């Protein structure tokens, strides 16, 4: 019987990617909560497997050579798990690189830009109109790119559900707080609702919420840990 993969996790879009993949692929996994509000991400034991002090990370007790392996960065984790299982990552060259294109689109564009959107619209201590407008507009632009693509194919990389979809969908679950209305993006909305209703996605999201049922309370201590000098200490 396969040993469960440990997911160092908090229910953020990047964390949810990994549990969604595991549920979709039928992989056993267990959560190792990393409470980012309390600063767990800076603990030395976690830094040994995620030197950039970001979650998620995984430890697979049954790595490629039969020995444990740790992997950090959510995109790398998805590629690792996809290659381990042979799921959601086409190997025909054209399909493979199309999948990688859209995965990198999420890693380099959707995640960072929507993350800045969240920060300035929800978390920044000052409401800065320039920043809010900039990142709300950039979010709309990215949604438009996705919408156009999904007018050409059922999923981001083509006609099959892949790690590109798994990576992107969690970042759009907070669309209202990003200042976006899915009705403005009909192709994206259809895809979004289809992914949302996949049984494995539902189960992963439910399990993730159980890790942090109370959500994030943004007091001064938490703000410092996530965004202030506590984030930038040399470690």
ABEGO torsion letter per residue (X at the ends): XBBBBBBBBBBBAAAAAAAAAAAAAGBBBBBBBBBAAAGAAABAAAAAABAAGBOBBBBBABBAAGBBBBBBEAAAAAAAAAAAAGBGBBABAAAAAAAAAAAAAAAAAAAAAAAAAAAAAAABABBBAAAAAAAAAAAAAAAAAAAAAAAABABAAEABBBAAAAAAAAAAAAAAAAGBBAAABAAAAAAAAAAAABAAAAAAAAAAAAABAAEBBBBAAAAAAAABAAAABBX
